[in-house]
Amino acid sequence: LDETLKLANDSPGPLTLIFIEGGLPGVNTDFGDSEMLPQVCARLWTSSLRRTKQTASYIKHPTIRLPGGKVWEQMSHRIYRNLDEVYAGDFEGFTYEDIKRRAPEEASLRKIDKLGYRYPRGESYYDIIARLDLPIQQLETFHEPILIIGHQAVHRLVYAFLTNIDREQATELNIPLHTVIKIEYDGTGALQETRFFLGPTRLDEDDGQRYL
């Protein structure tokens, strides 16, 4: 978590992190004659958008030596376009308040059906659900902890999937800024969630994504 704390302090803009942890037993890192310290192999996923890749750039990638002579690059960075934020089409780059001022009829349609509403020449939550199918399938096959650095709408759906929340409720989930959400399973289906607020700004700060 130290690297994540440094990341939060140094990052120039708001960030949202979600940490999804499996239950892989620890392996050892070879420090030569140094004491063998327990380590856990972990993965790093981001969207293809610049702000998530910039956030990920603060995370180091030490080498872990595994049994049998194998080598693991810790937190090797994998970029998924499937994890990109909802594309707002004609309203890309606008805040929700901008949309209400410029196209109140579109804001009203979205308020009526946030899950099914599709931005003009853009995406809906249903489109995100469709493109998340592949990463979710892969997520289910991995045993290592996975750190996902992404965006509000996408995190809502991933979080809803992991916690068994209906997609109709997912669009209103609170995914706060500057926060690591750690989700653990014990192998019996029981779930434990821990949230780490990293600062430096207040939890209710709006980065323009809250109403996506």
Order of alpha helices (4+ residues) and beta strands (2+ residues): alpha-beta-beta-beta-beta-alpha-beta-beta-beta-alpha-alpha-alpha-alpha-beta-alpha-alpha-beta-beta
